[in-house]
Amino acid sequence: MKQNSSQNVEDIVESTSPIPFTARLIAYYRAQETNSESPLIIDPLAELLVGDLSSYVSKHRHTAGSRDYAIVRSYHIEKVILSNWCKNHVMSQIVLLGAGLDTRAYRFQPLCVNSHTVFEVDLSVVNQYKERILLDKQPLCSLIRVSTDLSNPEWPDHMLASGYSKDIPTIWILEGLVYYIEQDRVISLLSTAHQMSAEGSEIFLDVATHGLAKAKYGAFMKHFKWGLALEEAPAFFRSLGWHVDCSFADDYDQGRNVGQRALIFVHGHRGSILHDEEVVSESRIEADLTPQEFVRSFSRNHLSTIAKVSNTYAADTSRGYEAFLDFLKEIKPAIMKIVDDLSNPALVLRVAPRLQRVPQVLNSNVERKSSEEEKSFVSGVLYELLALLYCAIHGLRVWELQETPLYKEIEKSRVLGLHGIEPLTKLLLKELNKP
Ligand SMILES: C[S@@+](CC[C@H](N)C(=O)[O-])C[C@H]1O[C@@H](n2cnc3c(N)ncnc32)[C@H](O)[C@@H]1O
């Protein structure tokens, strides 16, 4: 696979490989990183897949894009997002849309824990090439290559025919993909992914800002089709059913140069589809408070109602269920805001998975379940609400939960069902009133 260094660099780029050049360049950066002194990513197969693009990169060093950005993005996906995902799911699907020359299925050790299936989705020319080069390599988990054109509306059928299941939680990774595809096609791609996803599914992607998308130079950016401002990104994705946190890549830079606040990491979970007007009107609630002030004020105003709802339900399930639904209706916009303001959406999945379903619960007027199921649902939602408020008040990250005394208290009280709720609301209130 090594190219002759005297070969014309334009040949290397345009004619020696049917693989899209951007995919090759990113894999080349992984190969370089692997051979560097303190690599963030070790990808032993990258060099085999991509060969040597060093003469191209040295000739185009001002426009060849940034190795740092591609590496920091991969590192963040692996270290933070996929590691947690693999650990927390007994069975899952990991869909790499526009997988390019990605080799995680062969090298990413967390895939060995639990039961995961990696779907590498790309054009058939890319998949065939990988099949051929990696023929004698053994993946760490089940690996399915889906050859399809993502701008073809039949791509979901190709996924389903390959063994993708709509019932298994899925994480969709669109790494270095969406800015190369027209925005209306991306909208349809993400909506379709939403429809195809089981509850609890997640998404990661990166988007360019408007300015970068307009720059039109260099190996990568000359192909960029569209961009988003950081402030408009959460509402954009929420209108497609994905409730996400968005941050500049610079916030995760690992000391590398990732591009001066021009590329945005987007990570979140599948939720209900909310349209712009709804998002906007909801985000107006107490807009002048900081997220922390907002959650404190919400807690002060509503902790006693949480206790009241649980006591009403314990005394009379019919009246209590009505009070419970009315309460959810009243607090829905505030809860969506608190969830949106959290800096780590994994936290919501961990402490409050049921709360994500609040909009559906309200819209579909859930049929009454058996009384035991209903009781456990009502108390589950109220406990999750308390856990969420506690985490939001303290700005906790998902890995900090175990260490906090009050969270331990919440976990312990769960066995008491409805009876554990009022004492907890009092504890939380006391905590809020501490100077
Ligand atoms: C920049 S590369 C990213 C590769 C990979 N995610 C990585 O980080 O190594 C983009 C990939 O998306 C694929 N791609 C672009 N448009 C596509 C489409 N319409 N259908 C399927 N794959 C597509 C390309 O073939 C290419 O492999």
The ligand as a MOL file (V3000), in Angstrom:
LIG
                    3D

  0  0  0     0  0            999 V3000
M  V30 BEGIN CTAB
M  V30 COUNTS 27 29 0 0 0
M  V30 BEGIN ATOM
M  V30 1 C -14.5310 12.2790 6.0820 0
M  V30 2 S -14.9310 10.6290 5.8610 0 CHG=1
M  V30 3 C -15.1100 10.1680 7.5790 0
M  V30 4 C -14.6770 8.7930 7.7790 0
M  V30 5 C -14.7830 8.2460 9.1880 0
M  V30 6 N -15.9710 8.6230 9.9100 0
M  V30 7 C -13.5350 8.5410 9.9850 0
M  V30 8 O -13.6290 9.3370 10.9210 0
M  V30 9 O -12.5090 7.9580 9.6660 0 CHG=-1
M  V30 10 C -16.5940 10.6210 5.2920 0
M  V30 11 C -17.0780 9.2500 4.8710 0
M  V30 12 O -18.4660 9.3740 4.5960 0
M  V30 13 C -18.7610 8.5950 3.4580 0
M  V30 14 N -19.9180 9.1950 2.7990 0
M  V30 15 C -20.0550 10.4720 2.3800 0
M  V30 16 N -21.2590 10.6330 1.7820 0
M  V30 17 C -21.8730 9.4160 1.8190 0
M  V30 18 C -23.1110 8.9250 1.3650 0
M  V30 19 N -23.9800 9.7170 0.7240 0
M  V30 20 N -23.4200 7.6380 1.6020 0
M  V30 21 C -22.5620 6.8190 2.2540 0
M  V30 22 N -21.3570 7.2190 2.6980 0
M  V30 23 C -21.0210 8.4960 2.4830 0
M  V30 24 C -17.5300 8.6990 2.5980 0
M  V30 25 O -17.4520 7.6060 1.6950 0
M  V30 26 C -16.4220 8.7060 3.6250 0
M  V30 27 O -15.9360 7.4210 3.8590 0
M  V30 END ATOM
M  V30 BEGIN BOND
M  V30 1 1 1 2
M  V30 2 1 2 3
M  V30 3 1 2 10
M  V30 4 1 3 4
M  V30 5 1 4 5
M  V30 6 1 5 6
M  V30 7 1 5 7
M  V30 8 2 7 8
M  V30 9 1 7 9
M  V30 10 1 10 11
M  V30 11 1 11 12
M  V30 12 1 11 26
M  V30 13 1 12 13
M  V30 14 1 13 14
M  V30 15 1 13 24
M  V30 16 1 14 15
M  V30 17 1 14 23
M  V30 18 2 15 16
M  V30 19 1 16 17
M  V30 20 1 17 18
M  V30 21 2 17 23
M  V30 22 1 18 19
M  V30 23 2 18 20
M  V30 24 1 20 21
M  V30 25 2 21 22
M  V30 26 1 22 23
M  V30 27 1 24 25
M  V30 28 1 24 26
M  V30 29 1 26 27
M  V30 END BOND
M  V30 END CTAB
M  END
